[in-house]
């Protein structure tokens, strides 16, 4: 899979996630496993950090067996915009007082990584009204891999600089 194919794949899954959250009001966290022209969906179910770690451990096991061309995590998350300038590196986004709700589509393939974020905008009644895309890339990979709970570290080669 070359960079253009990978970015097209990421864009199509981001659009799907955006449409789903606008329609349903939430996203079910999943890992999409891409091998050739086939895509498998692994639904992630967890209620605590321990269950989340266990779910990603199971994903890791599956990825080791399948050796996919790419793996993409889609979920709701929290982010803190860098322009707030307030402890964005020392406080987890989920605990930060200036956090904003977002959708995340994070993917990895050999020598490729991509992260797409969409800020969730709610109306006065709390209903999701829009998702404002913020496209980011992490060619170095360190902040990016943390999103995956380290699951993909052993699945794909170290990401190359863009």
N, C-alpha and C positions, 0 to 999 in steps of 0.2 A: 504494500500500500504506500503510495507516494504522498507527499504533503498535501497536494491539491485534493486528492481523493479523501484523505483524512479530514481536512477542513470542510469539505462538502458533507461528509458523514456527520461531523459535529454540528454543522449548521442545521441539517435536517432534523437531528434529534433535539436540538435546542428549540426549533420551531414547534415540534411535536409537544415538548414539555410546556412551552408557553401556552399553546392552545388547550392542553389538558388542564392546567391550573386555572385558566380563565373560565373553562366550561364547568369543571368539577369543584373548584374552590380549594383544592389541595392536590399534592402529588404523592403518589406511593413511591417510596424510595426503591430504585432498581439499579442493577448493574446489567448493562447490555454487553453480551459477549459476541463479537463479530469474528467469524471465520469463513473466509471465502465470500460467497454470496448469501450466507445464512447468518441470522442473528437470533441468539437465544436470550431470554429475559430471566434474570434471577431477581425475584422479589425479596426485598430486605424487610424483615419484621423484627422490631426491637422496641423495648420500652425504657431501657436504661443503658448507661455506658457499657456495662458488662455484656448485656445482650447485643449491643452494637458491635463490640469487639468480637464476640462469638460469631455473629452473622458474617462479618468480614473475614474471619478465619475460614468459614465454610466457603466463601467466595474464592479465597486464596487456593483452597484445595481443588476446587473445580477448575480454576484457571491453570493450575499446574498440570492437570490432566489433559485439558483441551488444547493448551498452547495456542491461544487465539491470535488473530491478526491485530485486534484492538479490543479494548475494554472501556466502557463508558459508564460512569456513575451519574445518575439523575436523581436529584433530591431537593427538598426545601432546606434552607439553611439560614444562618445569620451572617451578615457582613457589616463591617465598619468601614466607611469611606475614608481613604487616606487623608482627604482634605480637612477632616475634623481635627487632626493634629493632637488628639488626646489619647495617649496610652494604647495606640492600636497594636503595638507589638507585645505588650506585657499582659494584656487582658484578653482572654478568649472572646471571640465575637459573641457567643451566646450569653456571656456575662457582662458585656460592655454596655454602659448606659446609653450610648449613642447608636446601638445596633439597629439595623434595618433588615427586614425580611427579604429573602431572595430565593430564586431558584438557581441551582447550580447544575451545569452539565460539564463534567470533567472527564476527559478521555486521554488514553495513552496507547501508543503503539510503539514499535521499535523506533527509537531515535526521534519520536514525535510526542508532543504533549500539547494539550489545548484546554483552556478553561473558559467557559462562557458563563457569565452571571447575568441575571435579570432581576432588578429590584422590583419587588412586589409593591404595587400602589393600591391602597384600599380607599374606598369612598367613606363618607361620613357614617355609614351604617356598619362599617367593618367588612364589607364585601369586596372581594378583589375586583378592581376596576381596570387595571392595566399592569403590564410588566415592561419595565424600561430596561432594555438590553444594555449591558456594559461588557464589551468584549475585551478580554485580557489574554495574554499569553505568558507562560512561565517557562521559557526555554531552559532555565537552570534546573528546574524540577523540585527544589527543596520544599518550598511552601506548598506546591502542588501535591506532592506525594502525601503530605500530612493529611490532606483531605480524605484520602483513601485509607486512613488508618494504617498506612504502610503496606497494604495488601499487594500493590502492583510493583513494589520495589524489586521483587525477585522474578517478576514475569516478563519484564521488558528491559532492554538495554538502557543504560544511562542516557538521558535525553541530551541531544547535541544542541549547541548554541545555534540560534536562528541565523 
